[in-house]
Each structure stands twice: as C-alpha cells, then as structure tokens.
Amino acid sequence: MLASEPLSPGLRFLPGASKMRTSLPDFKFDDFTLIMLDCNEVERVGALGKSLVQAASSVMILDHHLGQGFCGELEKPCLSVIDKRACSTSEICFRLLNILGWEVTPAIATCFYTGVLTDTGGFRYNNTSSNTFEIARQLVLAGADPYEIALNCFESKPLSKVKLLGLALETLEVIYDGMVSVMLLTRDMFSICNARESETDDFVSYARGIDGVEVAILVKEANSGQVSVSLRSKHFVNVAELAARFGGGGHFNAAGFKTTGDPFEIKERVVALAGEYLVEKHR
C-alpha cells in the first residue's frame, strides 16, 4: 500500500497502517495491476504515482471525486469506477467486496467505517444520506467500534497539532462581508511546533465553521516553496471549480490543490478568485 504522504497521527491506529509506504525503493514487479483509490487524476498522484501508472500492466481507479478519470489516456487495460454520489471511496470498496462475496472482517470494517466517518465529517457534511447510515450500521455489525474509531480520529490529537492550530487561528481573516475566511500557515510555523502537514487535515473546518462564512481557505507551506491549499464551502460555491483553476480538484464543497511559490501571493490570488466567484453568483 502506497500513499503520497505519511498517515496522519489520528489514523495510525488502523489495522494495516504499519504496511503503508511513501516510497518503493525495492519495487521490481514487471507485471502488476495498479489500484488507485480516492484519486482519478494522474496529475495528483505525484512523480512516483505517475511512474507506477506507466509501469503497471493494467490500472483500476476507484474514486468518488468530481472528474472523469484518465483511462482514455492510457494504452493499456484500465477500469474507472467513479461514483460521485458515494460518501467516500470506502463506500465504493465496501460495495465491491459485497458484490464479490468477500468477507468483511472486523479489521476491514474498521478501515471502511473510518473512511465513511472522516469523509462525512462525522456524518455532518452534505454527502451524508440514509444510505451512509445504513453502511455504517453494517460495518458496526461486522466489527467496527464507533467509539474507539471516533476517539482516535477526533480526540487523540498530538500536542504539536494543537499548537499549530493556535498559530493558524491567529492568522484568521474574515472578508467579503463575512462570506470568506482565510488562514495561512508558513514553514516557520510548522517548524516552531515541530508539526507535519498531515496534522492540518481538519484546520480549514474551523474557518468554515464561522457563522455567515460561505468559502473557507487554508494556505499551507509545510516545505519551502511547496504550497498546499484547502478549500471548503457551505452551500452554493463550487470550490472544485476554484481548485481546478490552479490544477487541483475535489468535491463541490471540499477541494484543494498543490502548487509552488510564495504562500502570501498564492493566498491573495485564491482570495481574489473566491471574491470574483461570489460577485458573479450574486449578480
């Protein structure tokens, strides 16, 4: 199992987490199928991911983000399963295992339930439906422990994350008549708190949670010149469209992108674009 970034501390409790890798120095397989989860754009899988796509004899994409996949760009067998109605890629994988008749063990149920829980923001986001709760029920019956999973995901934060959140909140700005909120984290802030970018996965929710805010923006420079931007909205702004302007993507209400440059300049560009979008929507 390969990921572009290390698992966040809150997910290291998952069965199989110790098998996750961020590099494959000894990878020598000549004939293999690459299964890509939660990503349907080859530009977003990094250099290693791109090399694996090229080396694989066949590719399978399982995802629930906006996008069409890239099977049409490959001259090899490729299957793309993209269900934008699914609350998470975990839901798609769960349905696939049921179709195949494979047993959902307590360990598998724990992983799938965690995916459903986190991708719905604890069953709070608008991708939550009656089907979401039905899947959660089945996973609990299969052995997932809701309390322990929630405890690990939401209530086991490292001190470095809490300190970094404090610095992020100090940069909070609310602009455009209270409809846009933005926070910025610099490389120095990460260094001061001895924190990693993976610890910031829910920070943008604090900016989004302000009354009256429609668009929330979090700009992060964990490494010099390498900038990640998280975008969230509540109702009518399609932040996936905003992210696409910078080469990113995601969902209608949750998206992001990565780029290079000065984080302060990138922040101003994203804020300006969000403002233009709001003006256009209110004409």
Steps between C-alpha positions, in 0.01 A plus 500: 500500500643831388401854600639833380529622861543332841184409687382766741546404866126454545496217244796298619271281711352344185568131433770478235627855558852370560501364143444842343795633302586839352778361280583173325880481472504124434195475272588259216170353378466487121138386471257654749164673527503843659187584704463873560272605785344841565668667202402502132752747355851383419634852562413467868679176581853641504810389313503149652133450422552604139788256461284218640218586259747473213655177630175318586362244256146611593338769713183522709366831636253507790393849601212731591647839409390717210682403182494244222817306568787455258438154352453656158858627513654155556587238241440212739203334674343752737178490700364821654227485765410854605181543702450864595194405707706282735587662831853363481722263307462268799132466409594397144751243629244363747243454224763334281589248768131419546457445126802268498367314803816562702484500879512840669712424806508723810832646376354584158182637662712725721681647199182548296309656792789741558488606134125560518527686831781735396377572146159602634653714774352279768171463304464881476571581134247508219632173358333326797182312411282224636717260299806629687346404832397162363856429392625615841250264666623206293863581579427517873331160476812375321721607792577873474502676839347851453622635832863389465516616140354843583735528798804438280384720214372801693625489859862379486679806367877537549605813689684625191170510309322699771785753515501536122123550499549787745743669262264444207208659683714807573520560123124465446342770284133538407440710190249569221224599744571197717456247219865394459736389776869427451790368708867461412772271635864570414797267511623678814172422679536130421857514624414680825239236586700206361186411304429331167264599224299181559397645837309785334236291323208648696627855563297653217182385677561760771496775237195346332314475830467877546144627473438664164809358329435334164860433386790402727863495385807352668841566342788282624872514432633193681815499286676798347327603179258205510148626567179305563159669506181356651164642393160447661154645441160463663236548234530646151870544420655214303850502646603218265473758220722739694755226564496401133624850410822405682522142371315340791158351555269326745133530592246781466542599866852367569802529272864598488817530300879505529734746335833674540573862586462754775215404737397862557471567127307176446269593784420834336432333165265243650317758710456725195363210295258405778383862512443505124299180529280646773439819301404294194259287704330807648439685174 
